[in-house]
Amino acid sequence: MTEPARVTVGVIGPGRAGAGLALALTRAGHRVFLHGRRVRAVPAPLALTVAADGTPPPWIGQVAVLLLAVRDDAVQPLAQTLADAGSIAESHVILHLSGVLGQEALAPLLPTRAALGSMHPLQTIADAERAPERLVGAWAAVEGMPRAVEAAEAIARAVGLRPFRVAPKVKAVYHAGAVFASNYFVVVEAVAQRLLRHAGLTDEDAWEALRPLVRGTLENIERDGPAAALTGPVRRGDVDTIARHLAALTMDDAILYRELGRAALELAQKRGMDDGTAERVAAALATDRPPVLRPEE
């Protein structure tokens, strides 16, 4: 099998995603440059160039692919800076890593005739050092001009990602799904930890108590998928338990419980819950209860 061609890649943005992807590409045999606005530690063997005034990196003419690993709201201003500096050539491929934005965020670079697009790894990167391992087997959404898509797919495969194409008009929906799967999953676990603390456990003990439950739930989801893995009072049609939960919760927690309960009810109906039970569960979730006031902690 012919090995994929290795290209020189530049990364602007040495945060966790940028440095992590740069490290993964380096280990895959690519020559990689990394650039930021301030001095910071980066994983070996990466080296960081710095320009506090935001000027383009000195190596930009040496790279074939440039990755913009910056915040969503910084993508277009950075593209404008690069365009104003005249540092982008027609031969360049420019990819940003935003999950919600499409190639339109790179519009200031259109006159350069460079290939514009995006690549969003569908993986959480909390530590750049672990990124090469975390990226293997994860998926990556790519979109953009044909040459940019080809380059994004090649880079994704080089670090073990599974690229798939997504239309720019649905990127916001795609990214919202990713936020539910990762960020809001964390939020829900934090809420669960807090509720167990109100039941008398310390934060540490609450999380230790929840960990086996969370692990078991994840194993069920991995094996059977979300719909089949659903358990609990909504799935059982246990309206009395639902009513007790809502009566015990504060107003904000009850609102969250109801909204998630309605989503759970939709899954339960897809799994065959009869109409009568579904109506009773829906009624229980819609019942207004006075808020529970807890003493100051």
Helices and strands as residue ranges (DSSP letters): E 9-12, H 16-27, E 32-36, E 48-50, G 60-62, E 65-68, H 72-85, E 93-96, G 103-112, E 115-121, G 128-130, H 131-135, E 139-144, H 146-158, E 162-165, G 168-170, H 171-181, H 183-198, H 203-224, H 226-229, H 233-236, H 239-248, H 251-270, H 275-286
